């Protein structure tokens, strides 16, 4: 089977699995609001956000480094994975233990301490599971990893239903997520062991190589996600209400769903970019990158504009009181669209080994974002958080694009972007003009109008989608 066909096949598996997991996640989100109201969801979101900052430090770039190192020609996969496993176990234990230990020094943390402790244990298992996804990405055999994540979401959903019926409270809900994480790790480790002889190892020369490669990624990810997660954290620190945090967290849940797609595709594309770059095949590399760009803009623009103009009816269909969440989506929707291109060029930075250069970019944007949070969240709350998120994502995307373009000496062909812009404008106009009895009908009608318009303008036909990542073929042209 060719690389293109294998990637297309596994893209279907991964997208299907992600869709299934996303559905489970959205249903879980619905029942969380039903059982605990917006205030309770705000407390839950705050605890998760606080712990996730420590989880970012735990990763320290090891997830992307794993995919990069084992994808290179001649890599000693068992040795690399064994040493990475040891490093991850140590870092996960240390930093996830620090999360509850540091919590008493954070204002207003006493009310969510139990949630923080349970979430820390959950993230310990999750961080280990995530690292081994690269084993399956390298082989373009992603089904097991996808099913493991879907099993995690499904068990969490079942747990939330049981907790809600029995009235066990937010602590019980967090335990449900912990059980799902343990199940995912178990499936991933068993599947990995069938493909690679896996055992913890300590080889200081390998450790030095891992740390040398991972620290720029780790620092970049830390500052990148610090401003992404910092919005809710600073809202909590500056005494914004649990109700407002719950509203903002609800809107962000939609963004999380939207950004599953670029992360999914880039997880599959990264090994191919890495291999093409390491083998000094510039034309193949540029073809992968161009097709990745075309796909990202085709998907990002209608999602961003559609969510922005249908935010209020979408959120109030979930819960009538989520009006603020729907309004905030007018800003977060475009931010999610920018994330698509940010994911493309951010992963490409790793593939071409320019992590050190981009470290300063991530630091600078993080400083801008955190300064904005401190200055504006006390007065403007969720709106400040949303606008700063949009600005930060735009800055990062511009910086990563500049570094990639300068390094590979190739200017991206924007013809597909132009078509997608026009098709999105047509879709937006139709949604605003044509009345609809329900928001779901609006969404489906808008998607249909976009697809038809894009195809008419010379965009890729449905039969061409599986060829989007074939490096042996040139980028799709009209």
RONU-245663 format. One record per residue (C-alpha): x, y negated, z negated; residue in one letter. Coordinates in steps of 0.2 Angstrom, whole numbers, padded with zeros to 4 digits, always signed. Layout:
N
XYZa/...
END
This chain:
478
+0000+0000+0000x/+0007-0017+0005x/+0010-0031-0008x/-0004-0041-0002x/-0016-0027-0003x/-0010-0021-0020x/-0012-0039-0026x/-0029-0041-0019x/-0035-0025-0026x/-0028-0029-0044x/-0035-0047-0042x/-0052-0039-0040x/-0049-0028-0056x/-0043-0042-0066x/-0056-0055-0061x/-0069-0042-0064x/-0062-0038-0081x/-0060-0056-0085x/-0078-0060-0080x/-0084-0045-0091x/-0074-0052-0105x/-0079-0069-0102x/-0098-0064-0103x/-0095-0055-0119x/-0086-0071-0125x/-0100-0082-0120x/-0113-0071-0128x/-0103-0071-0144x/-0102-0090-0143x/-0121-0091-0142x/-0123-0080-0157x/-0110-0089-0167x/-0121-0105-0164x/-0137-0096-0168x/-0130-0088-0185x/-0119-0102-0191x/-0125-0118-0183x/-0114-0131-0175x/-0106-0135-0193x/-0101-0117-0195x/-0094-0116-0178x/-0084-0132-0181x/-0076-0124-0197x/-0073-0108-0187x/-0065-0118-0173x/-0054-0128-0185x/-0047-0113-0193x/-0043-0104-0176x/-0035-0120-0170x/-0024-0122-0185x/-0018-0104-0184x/-0015-0105-0165x/-0002-0118-0167x/+0008-0106-0177x/+0004-0092-0164x/+0012-0104-0151x/+0028-0104-0161x/+0027-0085-0162x/+0027-0083-0143x/+0041-0095-0140x/+0041-0091-0122x/+0043-0072-0124x/+0027-0068-0115x/+0033-0077-0099x/+0051-0071-0102x/+0045-0053-0102x/+0037-0054-0085x/+0052-0064-0078x/+0065-0052-0085x/+0057-0035-0080x/+0053-0041-0063x/+0070-0045-0058x/+0080-0033-0047x/+0089-0020-0056x/+0081-0024-0073x/+0083-0011-0087x/+0065-0011-0092x/+0065+0000-0107x/+0080-0009-0115x/+0073-0026-0112x/+0056-0022-0119x/+0063-0013-0134x/+0072-0029-0139x/+0058-0040-0135x/+0047-0029-0146x/+0059-0031-0160x/+0060-0050-0158x/+0041-0052-0157x/+0038-0041-0173x/+0050-0052-0183x/+0044-0069-0176x/+0026-0064-0178x/+0027-0058-0196x/+0037-0074-0201x/+0027-0087-0193x/+0010-0080-0195x/+0014-0078-0214x/+0019-0097-0214x/+0001-0102-0207x/-0008-0098-0224x/+0007-0103-0234x/+0007-0121-0226x/-0012-0123-0226x/-0013-0130-0244x/-0002-0145-0238x/-0015-0149-0224x/-0029-0161-0229x/-0046-0153-0231x/-0040-0135-0228x/-0046-0128-0245x/-0063-0125-0237x/-0057-0114-0223x/-0042-0105-0232x/-0050-0088-0231x/-0053-0090-0213x/-0035-0095-0210x/-0029-0080-0219x/-0039-0068-0208x/-0036-0077-0192x/-0017-0076-0196x/-0018-0057-0197x/-0028-0057-0181x/-0016-0067-0171x/-0002-0056-0177x/-0009-0041-0168x/-0014-0052-0153x/+0003-0060-0150x/+0011-0042-0149x/-0002-0036-0137x/+0000-0051-0125x/+0018-0048-0123x/+0016-0031-0114x/+0004-0038-0101x/+0019-0041-0091x/+0023-0022-0089x/+0006-0021-0079x/+0008-0037-0070x/+0025-0031-0063x/+0017-0015-0056x/+0002-0024-0050x/-0008-0011-0060x/-0018-0022-0071x/-0034-0012-0075x/-0028-0006-0092x/-0024-0023-0098x/-0040-0030-0092x/-0050-0016-0100x/-0041-0019-0117x/-0045-0037-0117x/-0063-0033-0112x/-0064-0020-0126x/-0057-0034-0138x/-0071-0046-0133x/-0085-0032-0134x/-0080-0026-0151x/-0080-0044-0157x/-0097-0047-0150x/-0104-0031-0159x/-0095-0037-0175x/-0103-0054-0174x/-0120-0047-0171x/-0118-0036-0187x/-0111-0050-0197x/-0126-0061-0192x/-0139-0048-0196x/-0131-0044-0213x/-0127-0062-0217x/-0109-0059-0221x/-0104-0077-0217x/-0089-0084-0207x/-0076-0073-0215x/-0085-0058-0209x/-0086-0066-0191x/-0067-0069-0192x/-0064-0050-0197x/-0074-0045-0182x/-0062-0054-0171x/-0048-0046-0180x/-0055-0029-0177x/-0056-0033-0158x/-0038-0038-0158x/-0032-0022-0166x/-0041-0012-0153x/-0033-0022-0139x/-0016-0019-0146x/-0019-0001-0148x/-0024+0001-0130x/-0010-0009-0123x/+0004+0000-0133x/-0003+0017-0129x/-0004+0012-0110x/+0014+0004-0110x/+0021+0019-0118x/+0015+0030-0104x/+0024+0019-0091x/+0040+0015-0101x/+0050+0023-0115x/+0046+0011-0128x/+0055+0009-0145x/+0061-0006-0155x/+0079-0010-0151x/+0092-0022-0157x/+0106-0027-0145x/+0113-0044-0148x/+0119-0047-0130x/+0101-0044-0124x/+0094-0055-0138x/+0106-0069-0133x/+0100-0067-0115x/+0081-0067-0120x/+0084-0082-0132x/+0093-0092-0118x/+0079-0089-0106x/+0065-0091-0118x/+0069-0106-0128x/+0066-0119-0115x/+0049-0110-0111x/+0045-0109-0129x/+0048-0127-0133x/+0039-0132-0117x/+0024-0121-0122x/+0024-0127-0140x/+0023-0146-0135x/+0011-0142-0120x/-0001-0133-0132x/+0002-0144-0146x/-0007-0158-0137x/-0020-0146-0131x/-0024-0139-0148x/-0020-0155-0157x/-0036-0163-0153x/-0047-0153-0164x/-0033-0152-0178x/-0032-0171-0178x/-0051-0173-0178x/-0051-0162-0194x/-0037-0172-0202x/-0045-0189-0199x/-0061-0183-0207x/-0072-0181-0192x/-0087-0171-0196x/-0088-0152-0194x/-0104-0156-0183x/-0094-0166-0171x/-0080-0154-0171x/-0092-0140-0167x/-0099-0151-0153x/-0082-0154-0146x/-0077-0135-0148x/-0093-0130-0139x/-0088-0141-0124x/-0070-0134-0125x/-0078-0116-0124x/-0084-0120-0107x/-0066-0126-0102x/-0059-0110-0109x/-0070-0100-0097x/-0065-0111-0082x/-0047-0109-0085x/-0047-0090-0086x/-0046-0090-0067x/-0029-0099-0064x/-0021-0090-0079x/-0027-0073-0071x/-0020-0077-0054x/-0004-0084-0060x/-0001-0069-0071x/-0001-0059-0055x/+0008-0071-0044x/+0022-0075-0056x/+0032-0058-0053x/+0031-0060-0034x/+0037-0078-0035x/+0051-0073-0047x/+0056-0058-0036x/+0056-0069-0020x/+0066-0083-0028x/+0079-0071-0036x/+0081-0062-0019x/+0084-0079-0010x/+0069-0077+0001x/+0064-0095+0002x/+0051-0093+0016x/+0042-0079+0007x/+0042-0089-0009x/+0035-0105-0001x/+0021-0094+0007x/+0016-0088-0010x/+0016-0105-0017x/+0006-0113-0003x/-0007-0099-0003x/-0008-0101-0022x/-0010-0120-0020x/-0024-0118-0007x/-0033-0105-0018x/-0032-0116-0034x/-0039-0132-0025x/-0053-0122-0017x/-0058-0116-0035x/-0054-0131-0045x/-0063-0145-0037x/-0081-0138-0036x/-0079-0131-0054x/-0073-0148-0061x/-0086-0159-0052x/-0100-0147-0055x/-0097-0145-0074x/-0095-0164-0075x/-0112-0168-0068x/-0122-0153-0075x/-0113-0153-0092x/-0128-0159-0103x/-0141-0147-0095x/-0129-0133-0097x/-0125-0136-0115x/-0143-0140-0120x/-0149-0124-0112x/-0138-0115-0124x/-0143-0125-0139x/-0155-0141-0138x/-0144-0151-0150x/-0128-0149-0140x/-0130-0166-0131x/-0113-0173-0136x/-0105-0157-0130x/-0113-0159-0113x/-0108-0177-0112x/-0090-0174-0116x/-0089-0161-0102x/-0090-0176-0090x/-0072-0179-0095x/-0066-0161-0100x/-0073-0154-0083x/-0060-0164-0073x/-0047-0160-0085x/-0050-0141-0082x/-0048-0144-0064x/-0031-0152-0066x/-0026-0137-0077x/-0028-0126-0061x/-0013-0135-0052x/-0004-0137-0069x/-0005-0118-0071x/+0002-0115-0053x/+0017-0127-0055x/+0020-0123-0073x/+0022-0104-0069x/+0032-0109-0054x/+0044-0118-0065x/+0047-0102-0074x/+0050-0092-0058x/+0063-0104-0052x/+0072-0106-0068x/+0069-0124-0071x/+0062-0123-0089x/+0076-0133-0097x/+0073-0148-0086x/+0054-0148-0089x/+0057-0146-0108x/+0059-0165-0109x/+0043-0168-0099x/+0033-0158-0111x/+0040-0167-0125x/+0037-0184-0118x/+0019-0179-0114x/+0016-0172-0131x/+0022-0188-0139x/+0010-0198-0128x/-0004-0187-0133x/-0001-0186-0151x/+0001-0205-0152x/-0016-0206-0143x/-0024-0194-0156x/-0017-0204-0171x/-0022-0221-0164x/-0040-0217-0156x/-0047-0201-0164x/-0051-0210-0181x/-0062-0222-0172x/-0068-0213-0156x/-0068-0195-0161x/-0072-0182-0148x/-0072-0195-0134x/-0054-0200-0138x/-0049-0181-0139x/-0057-0178-0122x/-0049-0193-0113x/-0032-0189-0120x/-0033-0171-0114x/-0037-0177-0097x/-0023-0189-0096x/-0010-0177-0104x/-0015-0163-0091x/-0013-0175-0077x/+0004-0181-0083x/+0010-0163-0085x/+0004-0158-0068x/+0013-0172-0059x/+0029-0169-0068x/+0029-0150-0064x/+0024-0153-0046x/+0039-0166-0044x/+0052-0153-0051x/+0046-0139-0041x/+0045-0150-0025x/+0062-0157-0027x/+0070-0140-0031x/+0062-0130-0017x/+0063-0144-0004x/+0046-0141+0002x/+0031-0153+0003x/+0014-0144+0000x/+0002-0144+0014x/-0013-0153+0008x/-0025-0149+0022x/-0035-0137+0012x/-0036-0150-0003x/-0044-0162+0009x/-0057-0150+0015x/-0061-0145-0003x/-0063-0163-0008x/-0076-0166+0006x/-0085-0150+0002x/-0086-0155-0017x/-0092-0172-0012x/-0106-0164-0002x/-0110-0152-0016x/-0111-0166-0029x/-0122-0177-0018x/-0134-0162-0015x/-0135-0158-0034x/-0139-0177-0038x/-0152-0179-0024x/-0161-0162-0024x/-0172-0159-0039x/-0171-0142-0048x/-0182-0134-0061x/-0167-0126-0070x/-0149-0129-0072x/-0144-0111-0066x/-0153-0114-0050x/-0143-0130-0048x/-0127-0121-0051x/-0131-0107-0038x/-0137-0120-0026x/-0122-0131-0028x/-0110-0116-0026x/-0119-0110-0010x/-0118-0128-0003x/-0100-0129-0007x/-0095-0113+0001x/-0105-0116+0017x/-0098-0134+0019x/-0080-0128+0016x/-0082-0114+0029x/-0089-0126+0041x/-0074-0138+0038x/-0062-0124+0043x/-0059-0117+0025x/-0055-0099+0023x/-0068-0086+0027x/-0073-0073+0014x/-0064-0060+0024x/-0048-0070+0022x/-0048-0071+0003x/-0038-0055+0001x/-0024-0062+0012x/-0022-0077+0001x/-0006-0071-0008x/+0002-0061+0006x/+0019-0068+0009x/+0021-0058+0025x/+0008-0069+0032x/+0008-0088+0034x/-0003-0099+0024x/-0021-0099+0031x/-0025-0112+0044x/-0041-0116+0052x/
END
